[in-house]
Amino acid sequence: MSANLQTHSQPKSSTFADVLRIILAIILPPVGVLLQVGLGMHFWLNIVLTLCGYIPGLVHAVWVIAKK
């Protein structure tokens, strides 16, 4: 038998931090995105989407948080 066992990467389970980010994203979508990805393109896109309407910003924030 070989001592080298291959490990298969399993999908990440939701952590408390992810749940907290989603709750913050529901309250203010850019905050959830900021905590997830920092001051990058997704953050600024989320600012624009949130200014266009709460729902587009919320959907984008949840998508960004769930994707990572």
N, C-alpha and C positions, 0 to 999 in steps of 0.2 A: 504494500500500500504506500501511496505517496503522501508525504507530509505536507506537500504544497496543495492547499485547498483554495480553489478560486472562490472569491466572494462575489456574489451578484449584488449589484446596487439595487436597493429597494426604493420605491417612491418615498419622498419625505413625508412624514406625517405632520399634521398641523401641530404647532407648538403654541404655548401660551402667548409668545411674542406675536405670532401671526394673528391670533384672535384679537389681541390688543390693537394691532395695526388696522384690522378690518373695522373694529369698533370706532377707532379714531377716523378712519376713512368715511364712515357713515356720518359722523359729526361734521368733519371738514376734510373732504377728499384729498387736497394737496398735502395735508399733514401725514396721512397714511403713506402716500407715495414718497414723500421726503424721507420718512423713516426707513422705507424699504430700499430706495435706490440713490438717495442723496440728491444733490443739486445737478441733476443731469437732464437730458432731453425729455424723459418721461415726466419729470416734475414740472417743467415749463409747459409741456403739452397739457398736463392736467390742470394747471392754472387757467390756460385758455379755455379748455373744455368746461371747467367749473364756472367761468365767467359767462360762457354761452348758455349754461343751464346746469342746475345741480345734478340732474340725472346723468348726463354724459360724463361729467367729472367723476361721479360715484362709480359708474360702470367701468371706466378706465382705471380708477384706483383699485377696485376689487380685482380686476384682471391683472394688473401689475403685481399685486400682492400674491395672488394665487399662482401666477406664473413662476415666480422665484422660488 
